[in-house]
Amino acid sequence: MKTAINIILLSGLFMGLGTTVLFAQEEEGAEKKNYRKSLDLTYEANNELIEEDFTEAEATYRKAIARSDKNATARYNLGNAYYEKNSLGEAFMRYKEAGESAASKADKHKAFHNMGNVFMKNEEYQKAVEAYKEALRNDPSDEETRYNLALAKEMLEKEKQQNQDNQDNQDNQDQNQDNKENQDQQQQQQDQQNQDQNGGEEDQKEEKGDPNQEGDQKQDQQQEGEGDQQKQQPQEGEGQPEQQRQSQLSPQQIKNILEAMNNEEKKVQEKMNAKKVKGIPVKTEKDW
């Protein structure tokens, strides 16, 4: 399809290239002379372009254009030269000037046809469609222009479909992004609610007391109490009542203990009796 476009574009490139009397009319005075001089310069520039001397041809075409505003051929052919060099902006400007200054429909058709070619190369399909339509208005019989118009319409539809697909993809991406952001926001809210709820339950446990913790405390207190009781409980033979210990002594041990106690009582009694016999000492004053 691209090859077909190139063939069509190139086939219309040099329309009017050798035409030096495209707008030949009887002129009066200086204007007539300038117009004829402009046509001569156009012919000279055509030959330079055929000899592939683009620089000289460009300069000569510019001289021809400066000589006469009515010389559409010089503008059109210079546009073709720029098109060959892929200077599409310069080419379009010269084709546009040629279309505006052209006196016949045939010349307008050529200018608008090549304007459409420029738009096609720039992939500006909507503008290409309009340019080819204008060319056909001036020459409805040109099948080459008609084919290019159909091709431009086809490319325009493909472009619109591609743009629509891209827009749909972008909309889907935006929707997916929005859904993800909403899900993330909902998840954050749910997490915050869970955190607040857990915090409230912890506060209630602190106020009411954790049953498990209370059970542990009671168990610890019970163990401590049992430990204290074990500490307070005397070991075997220690802190037990005398009677209980005596019941654990042999008869001989009991006899020895009683005799020792009697002996102690006798000693105490003898000391007390001795004090009674001696009497209480009387303190006397010294006779100075």
Phi, psi and chi 1 to 4 in degrees:
 res  aa     phi    psi   chi1   chi2   chi3   chi4
   1 MET       -  -40.2 -174.0  174.0  -65.9      -
   2 LYS   -65.5  -36.7  -71.3 -175.9  178.4 -179.8
   3 THR   -61.8  -40.3  -56.8      -      -      -
   4 ALA   -62.2  -38.6      -      -      -      -
   5 ILE   -63.8  -44.6  -66.9  175.6      -      -
   6 ASN   -63.4  -41.3  -68.9  -25.2      -      -
   7 ILE   -61.8  -43.6  -67.8  173.4      -      -
   8 ILE   -66.1  -42.0  -67.1  171.8      -      -
   9 LEU   -64.1  -43.6  -63.2 -178.3      -      -
  10 LEU   -70.3  -32.5  -67.9  175.0      -      -
  11 SER   -66.0  -24.1   66.6      -      -      -
  12 GLY  -100.8    7.8      -      -      -      -
  13 LEU   -67.8  -45.1 -112.6  174.0      -      -
  14 PHE  -103.8   28.1  -64.8   99.5      -      -
  15 MET   -59.4  122.1  -70.6 -178.0 -179.9      -
  16 GLY    78.8   10.5      -      -      -      -
  17 LEU   -61.9  -40.6 -177.7   61.6      -      -
  18 GLY   -93.1    2.9      -      -      -      -
  19 THR   -82.3  116.1  -55.8      -      -      -
  20 THR  -109.2   -5.6   59.3      -      -      -
  21 VAL  -125.5   39.7  -70.4      -      -      -
  22 LEU   -60.7  -35.9 -171.0   61.1      -      -
  23 PHE  -120.6   38.1  -60.4  103.4      -      -
  24 ALA   -65.8  118.2      -      -      -      -
  25 GLN  -143.1  158.7  -64.3  177.9   -2.3      -
  26 GLU   -71.1  122.4  -67.9  -63.4  -30.9      -
  27 GLU  -117.2  160.5  -59.0  -69.7  -16.0      -
  28 GLU  -113.6  137.5  -63.8  -66.5  -22.6      -
  29 GLY    64.4 -139.5      -      -      -      -
  30 ALA   -66.0  -36.8      -      -      -      -
  31 GLU   -63.9  -38.2 -173.2  175.9   -4.4      -
  32 LYS   -65.3  -43.4  179.6  179.5  178.5  179.6
  33 LYS   -63.0  -44.3  -68.8 -179.6 -179.6 -179.3
  34 ASN   -63.2  -38.0  -73.1  -27.3      -      -
  35 TYR   -66.6  -43.9  179.1   72.1      -      -
  36 ARG   -65.0  -40.0  -72.3 -172.1  178.1  -83.4
  37 LYS   -63.3  -39.2  179.8   61.3  176.7  176.5
  38 SER   -62.5  -38.9  177.3      -      -      -
  39 LEU   -67.3  -38.2  -67.0  179.7      -      -
  40 ASP   -63.8  -42.6  -68.5  -21.5      -      -
  41 LEU   -64.2  -35.1  -70.1  170.5      -      -
  42 THR   -64.5  -42.7  -58.2      -      -      -
  43 TYR   -61.6  -44.2 -180.0   79.2      -      -
  44 GLU   -61.2  -43.6 -179.2 -178.3  -15.5      -
  45 ALA   -65.5  -34.8      -      -      -      -
  46 ASN   -60.5  -44.4  -68.0  -15.4      -      -
  47 ASN   -64.5  -40.9  -69.2  -29.7      -      -
  48 GLU   -63.7  -35.9  -69.0  170.0  -14.7      -
  49 LEU   -70.7  -37.5 -166.6   61.5      -      -
  50 ILE   -62.9  -35.5  -68.4  172.8      -      -
  51 GLU   -79.8    5.7  -66.2  174.9   -0.7      -
  52 GLU    63.9   30.5  -63.1 -175.3   -5.1      -
  53 ASP  -100.7   79.6 -170.4   -8.5      -      -
  54 PHE   -63.3  -41.5  173.5   80.0      -      -
  55 THR   -60.4  -47.0  -57.3      -      -      -
  56 GLU   -68.6  -37.9  -70.9  -62.9  -34.6      -
  57 ALA   -64.5  -43.1      -      -      -      -
  58 GLU   -59.9  -46.4  180.0 -173.8   22.8      -
  59 ALA   -63.2  -39.6      -      -      -      -
  60 THR   -69.9  -40.1  -54.7      -      -      -
  61 TYR   -59.6  -40.6  -81.0  132.1      -      -
  62 ARG   -64.0  -37.7  -72.1 -179.9  178.3  -86.0
  63 LYS   -65.0  -40.5  -70.1  178.6 -177.7  178.5
  64 ALA   -65.1  -41.1      -      -      -      -
  65 ILE   -65.0  -39.3  -67.9  170.5      -      -
  66 ALA   -67.8  -26.5      -      -      -      -
  67 ARG   -72.2  -36.0  -81.0  -79.9 -178.4  170.5
  68 SER  -149.4  132.6  175.4      -      -      -
  69 ASP   -74.7  -16.4  -65.7  -23.6      -      -
  70 LYS   -91.4   -4.4  -65.2 -178.1  178.2 -178.4
  71 ASN   -83.9   86.9 -172.4   -5.0      -      -
  72 ALA   -73.7  -25.1      -      -      -      -
  73 THR   -64.0  -42.4  -57.8      -      -      -
  74 ALA   -62.2  -40.5      -      -      -      -
  75 ARG   -67.4  -43.5  -69.3  171.8  170.3   81.3
  76 TYR   -64.4  -47.0  177.5   83.5      -      -
  77 ASN   -67.8  -35.8  -72.2   -5.3      -      -
  78 LEU   -65.1  -36.8 -179.7   56.7      -      -
  79 GLY   -61.1  -40.8      -      -      -      -
  80 ASN   -62.3  -39.0  -71.0  -19.1      -      -
  81 ALA   -64.3  -43.2      -      -      -      -
  82 TYR   -64.4  -38.1  -77.1  131.9      -      -
  83 TYR   -61.7  -40.6 -171.5   93.2      -      -
  84 GLU   -61.8  -33.4  -81.6  -75.7  -84.1      -
  85 LYS   -86.4    4.1  -66.4  -67.5 -176.6  179.7
  86 ASN    64.4   23.8 -153.6   35.7      -      -
  87 SER   -89.9   76.9  -62.3      -      -      -
  88 LEU   -68.2  -32.9  -59.5 -179.0      -      -
  89 GLY   -64.6  -45.5      -      -      -      -
  90 GLU   -66.5  -38.6  -68.2  -74.6  -14.0      -
  91 ALA   -62.7  -46.5      -      -      -      -
  92 PHE   -59.9  -42.5  173.2   78.7      -      -
  93 MET   -60.8  -41.8 -178.0 -179.0   69.6      -
  94 ARG   -71.4  -36.7  -65.8  -54.4  177.4  179.9
  95 TYR   -64.5  -39.3  -71.2  144.2      -      -
  96 LYS   -64.3  -43.0 -174.4  173.1 -176.8  -66.0
  97 GLU   -62.0  -39.6  -68.9  175.9   -7.0      -
  98 ALA   -65.4  -41.5      -      -      -      -
  99 GLY   -64.9  -35.2      -      -      -      -
 100 GLU   -74.7  -32.9  -68.8  172.2  -11.2      -
 101 SER   -94.7   -7.1   60.3      -      -      -
 102 ALA   -66.6  139.9      -      -      -      -
 103 ALA   -96.7  -19.0      -      -      -      -
 104 SER  -116.4  156.2   67.1      -      -      -
 105 LYS   -65.0  -34.9  -72.7 -171.2  174.1 -177.2
 106 ALA   -61.1  -41.4      -      -      -      -
 107 ASP   -71.4  -37.7  -63.3  -30.2      -      -
 108 LYS   -62.6  -40.7  -72.6 -177.8  179.1  -66.4
 109 HIS   -57.5  -45.3  163.5  -99.3      -      -
 110 LYS   -61.9  -43.1  -65.2  173.2 -174.8  177.5
 111 ALA   -64.3  -46.5      -      -      -      -
 112 PHE   -70.5  -31.9  -78.5  104.1      -      -
 113 HIS   -60.0  -47.3  175.7   95.0      -      -
 114 ASN   -73.6  -26.7  -79.5    9.7      -      -
 115 MET   -61.9  -41.0  -73.8  171.2   61.8      -
 116 GLY   -62.1  -36.3      -      -      -      -
 117 ASN   -62.2  -41.2  -66.1  -13.0      -      -
 118 VAL   -61.4  -45.4  171.5      -      -      -
 119 PHE   -62.7  -36.6  -72.3  132.1      -      -
 120 MET   -64.4  -41.9  -74.5  -68.5  -74.5      -
 121 LYS   -67.1  -30.5  -69.2 -160.9   72.0  170.7
 122 ASN   -84.5    1.4  -75.3  -26.3      -      -
 123 GLU    60.0   31.6  -62.6 -177.1   -4.3      -
 124 GLU   -99.3   76.8  -61.8  178.1  -88.5      -
 125 TYR   -69.3  -34.2  -58.0  119.6      -      -
 126 GLN   -64.2  -43.3 -177.5   62.0   57.4      -
 127 LYS   -67.8  -35.4  -68.0 -179.6  178.9 -179.9
 128 ALA   -62.9  -41.9      -      -      -      -
 129 VAL   -58.7  -45.6  167.8      -      -      -
 130 GLU   -65.0  -39.5  -62.1  -57.3  -35.2      -
 131 ALA   -66.9  -43.1      -      -      -      -
 132 TYR   -66.2  -36.1  -71.7  134.4      -      -
 133 LYS   -61.9  -42.6  -75.5 -177.7  177.2 -180.0
 134 GLU   -65.3  -36.4 -173.0   62.7   29.4      -
 135 ALA   -63.7  -42.1      -      -      -      -
 136 LEU   -69.0  -27.6  -72.8  173.8      -      -
 137 ARG   -63.6  -30.6  -69.3 -171.8 -174.3  100.6
 138 ASN   -90.9  -19.3  -70.9  -81.3      -      -
 139 ASP  -153.8   84.3 -174.9    3.7      -      -
 140 PRO   -65.3  -13.8  -19.1   32.1      -      -
 141 SER   -86.6   -6.7   64.2      -      -      -
 142 ASP   -78.6  108.6 -168.4  -62.0      -      -
 143 GLU   -72.4  -29.3  -66.5  -60.7  -34.2      -
 144 GLU   -63.5  -46.0 -172.3  175.3  -65.2      -
 145 THR   -64.2  -39.0  -56.5      -      -      -
 146 ARG   -64.2  -41.0 -167.3  175.4  -57.5  -80.3
 147 TYR   -64.2  -45.0  179.4   85.9      -      -
 148 ASN   -61.1  -37.0  -79.7   10.9      -      -
 149 LEU   -62.4  -45.4  175.0   59.0      -      -
 150 ALA   -62.0  -40.9      -      -      -      -
 151 LEU   -66.0  -40.8 -168.1   57.6      -      -
 152 ALA   -62.5  -40.2      -      -      -      -
 153 LYS   -63.6  -41.4  -71.9 -178.7  176.7 -179.8
 154 GLU   -63.0  -44.9 -179.5 -179.1   -9.9      -
 155 MET   -65.1  -34.4  -62.1  -58.6  -66.6      -
 156 LEU   -65.3  -42.5  179.2   59.6      -      -
 157 GLU   -63.5  -41.2  -71.3  -58.5  -42.7      -
 158 LYS   -63.0  -39.7  -71.4 -177.2  177.9 -179.8
 159 GLU   -64.0  -43.2 -178.2 -178.2   59.4      -
 160 LYS   -63.1  -41.4  -71.0 -179.9  178.1  179.5
 161 GLN   -64.7  -40.5 -175.9   61.4   45.2      -
 162 GLN   -64.6  -41.9 -177.6   64.0   37.7      -
 163 ASN   -63.4  -39.0  -68.4  -21.4      -      -
 164 GLN   -65.9  -41.7 -176.4   61.4   44.5      -
 165 ASP   -62.8  -42.2  -67.1  -18.5      -      -
 166 ASN   -63.4  -40.1  -66.9  -22.3      -      -
 167 GLN   -66.0  -40.7 -176.0   61.9   42.4      -
 168 ASP   -62.9  -41.9  -67.9  -18.1      -      -
 169 ASN   -63.1  -40.8  -68.4  -25.5      -      -
 170 GLN   -65.8  -41.2 -176.2   62.4   43.4      -
 171 ASP   -62.5  -40.4  -67.8  -18.8      -      -
 172 ASN   -64.7  -41.0  -69.3  -25.2      -      -
 173 GLN   -63.9  -42.5  -69.2  178.5    0.7      -
 174 ASP   -63.8  -41.1  -65.8  -19.4      -      -
 175 GLN   -65.3  -42.0 -176.1   62.9   39.5      -
 176 ASN   -63.4  -39.2  -68.0  -24.3      -      -
 177 GLN   -65.5  -41.9 -177.9   65.0   26.2      -
 178 ASP   -63.1  -42.8  -67.2  -20.0      -      -
 179 ASN   -62.3  -41.2  -67.9  -22.0      -      -
 180 LYS   -64.7  -42.3 -175.0  177.4 -177.8  -57.2
 181 GLU   -64.2  -39.9  -69.1  177.3   -4.2      -
 182 ASN   -64.4  -41.6  -68.6  -25.5      -      -
 183 GLN   -64.3  -41.9  -69.9  176.4   -2.5      -
 184 ASP   -63.3  -40.5  -68.1  -17.6      -      -
 185 GLN   -66.1  -42.3 -174.6  176.4    3.9      -
 186 GLN   -63.7  -39.7  -68.8  175.7   -1.0      -
 187 GLN   -64.8  -40.0 -175.3   61.9   42.4      -
 188 GLN   -63.4  -42.5  -69.0  176.5   -3.0      -
 189 GLN   -63.4  -41.5  -67.3  176.5   -8.7      -
 190 GLN   -64.3  -41.6 -176.0   63.5   37.9      -
 191 ASP   -63.0  -40.5  -67.0  -18.7      -      -
 192 GLN   -66.0  -40.9 -176.1   62.7   39.8      -
 193 GLN   -62.8  -43.3  -69.3  176.6   -2.8      -
 194 ASN   -62.1  -40.6  -66.3  -23.6      -      -
 195 GLN   -65.4  -43.7 -175.3  176.8   -1.5      -
 196 ASP   -63.2  -40.8  -64.6  -19.3      -      -
 197 GLN   -64.8  -43.0 -175.8  176.5   -0.1      -
 198 ASN   -64.6  -37.6  -67.2  -25.7      -      -
 199 GLY   -64.7  -39.2      -      -      -      -
 200 GLY   -65.0  -39.8      -      -      -      -
 201 GLU   -64.8  -37.4  -68.4  177.3   -5.3      -
 202 GLU   -66.0  -39.7  -69.3  -65.0  -28.4      -
 203 ASP   -64.0  -41.0  -65.7  -21.1      -      -
 204 GLN   -63.7  -37.8  -68.1  177.7   -1.9      -
 205 LYS   -64.0  -39.5  -73.8 -177.8  179.2 -179.7
 206 GLU   -66.3  -37.8  -69.1  179.7   -1.0      -
 207 GLU   -72.2  -46.5  -66.6  176.9   -2.6      -
 208 LYS   -84.5  -24.0  -63.9 -179.4  179.1  179.8
 209 GLY    92.9  133.7      -      -      -      -
 210 ASP   -77.6  121.7 -170.8   -7.7      -      -
 211 PRO   -57.2  -39.4  -21.9   31.5      -      -
 212 ASN   -65.8  -40.3  -65.0  -30.4      -      -
 213 GLN   -66.9  -41.3 -174.6  176.2    0.3      -
 214 GLU   -62.1  -40.5  -69.6 -179.7   -3.2      -
 215 GLY   -62.3  -40.0      -      -      -      -
 216 ASP   -66.0  -41.8  -66.1  -20.4      -      -
 217 GLN   -62.6  -43.4  -68.9  177.3   -7.5      -
 218 LYS   -62.1  -39.8  -69.8 -179.6  179.9  179.0
 219 GLN   -65.5  -41.6 -175.2  176.0   -1.0      -
 220 ASP   -63.3  -43.1  -66.7  -19.9      -      -
 221 GLN   -63.4  -39.9  -68.2  175.6   -2.6      -
 222 GLN   -63.7  -42.2 -176.6  176.7   -0.1      -
 223 GLN   -65.2  -39.4  -68.7  177.1   -6.4      -
 224 GLU   -64.1  -41.2  -69.4  177.3   -2.1      -
 225 GLY   -62.5  -42.5      -      -      -      -
 226 GLU   -65.0  -34.6  -68.5  176.8   -6.0      -
 227 GLY   -66.7  -40.8      -      -      -      -
 228 ASP   -64.4  -40.6  -66.0  -20.7      -      -
 229 GLN   -63.5  -38.4  -69.3  177.3   -0.6      -
 230 GLN   -66.5  -35.9  -69.4  176.6   -2.6      -
 231 LYS   -67.7  -41.3  -69.4  179.7 -179.1  179.1
 232 GLN   -72.7  -25.3  -66.6  175.2   -0.6      -
 233 GLN   -72.0  122.5 -176.5  175.4   -0.6      -
 234 PRO   -67.1  150.5   26.3  -33.8      -      -
 235 GLN   -73.7  168.5  -60.7  -66.3  -33.7      -
 236 GLU   -61.8  121.8 -177.1  176.8   -5.0      -
 237 GLY    89.3   -4.4      -      -      -      -
 238 GLU  -113.7  133.2  -66.7 -178.6    3.7      -
 239 GLY    67.8   13.7      -      -      -      -
 240 GLN   -86.7  151.1  -63.9  178.6   -9.6      -
 241 PRO   -57.6  150.7  -21.3   31.7      -      -
 242 GLU   -58.2  -41.2 -173.0   67.9   20.4      -
 243 GLN   -63.4  -39.3 -176.9  177.5    0.9      -
 244 GLN   -66.7  -38.3 -176.5  176.3   -0.9      -
 245 ARG   -69.0  -37.5  -75.1 -166.8  -60.9  166.4
 246 GLN   -63.3  -34.9  -71.2  178.6   -1.4      -
 247 SER   -67.3  -19.3   62.2      -      -      -
 248 GLN   -91.1   -8.9  -64.7  176.0   -1.9      -
 249 LEU   -86.7  156.5  -61.1  176.0      -      -
 250 SER   -78.2  160.3   65.1      -      -      -
 251 PRO   -57.3  -38.9  -26.7   36.1      -      -
 252 GLN   -66.4  -40.1 -177.3   60.9   40.6      -
 253 GLN   -64.6  -38.6  -71.4  175.5  -23.6      -
 254 ILE   -64.7  -40.2  -66.6  173.1      -      -
 255 LYS   -64.0  -43.1 -178.0  178.7  179.3 -179.0
 256 ASN   -64.1  -40.4  -67.7  -23.1      -      -
 257 ILE   -64.8  -43.3  -69.1  172.9      -      -
 258 LEU   -64.0  -42.4  -68.6  174.6      -      -
 259 GLU   -62.4  -39.9  -71.1  178.6   -5.4      -
 260 ALA   -64.5  -39.2      -      -      -      -
 261 MET   -64.6  -41.9  -68.4  175.4   63.6      -
 262 ASN   -63.1  -41.8  -70.5  -27.4      -      -
 263 ASN   -62.0  -41.3  -68.9  -27.0      -      -
 264 GLU   -63.5  -41.5  -70.8  -64.6  -32.7      -
 265 GLU   -64.2  -36.9  -71.7 -179.4   -0.3      -
 266 LYS   -65.2  -42.2  -74.0 -179.1 -179.6 -178.6
 267 LYS   -62.7  -42.9  -71.0  179.6 -178.6 -179.9
 268 VAL   -63.6  -40.3  173.4      -      -      -
 269 GLN   -66.3  -41.0 -172.4   66.2   36.3      -
 270 GLU   -63.8  -40.1  -72.2  176.2   -4.1      -
 271 LYS   -64.2  -40.8  -73.4 -179.3 -178.5 -179.1
 272 MET   -65.7  -39.2  -68.0  179.2   64.0      -
 273 ASN   -65.9  -36.9  -69.1  -23.9      -      -
 274 ALA   -65.7  -39.0      -      -      -      -
 275 LYS   -65.2  -36.5  -72.4 -179.0  179.7 -179.5
 276 LYS   -65.9  -37.8  -70.6 -179.6 -179.9 -179.2
 277 VAL   -68.7  -45.8  172.3      -      -      -
 278 LYS   -66.2  -33.2  -69.6 -179.5  179.9 -179.1
 279 GLY    80.5  175.9      -      -      -      -
 280 ILE   -84.7  128.3  -60.1  172.6      -      -
 281 PRO   -65.7  141.2   22.9  -32.4      -      -
 282 VAL  -106.1  130.6  178.6      -      -      -
 283 LYS   -85.1  127.7 -177.1  177.7  179.8 -178.2
 284 THR  -111.2  149.7   58.2      -      -      -
 285 GLU   -84.1  144.1  -64.9 -179.1   -0.2      -
 286 LYS   -80.5  136.4 -172.6  173.1 -177.9 -179.0
 287 ASP   -90.6  108.8 -172.3    6.9      -      -
 288 TRP   -83.1      -  -64.1   98.1      -      -
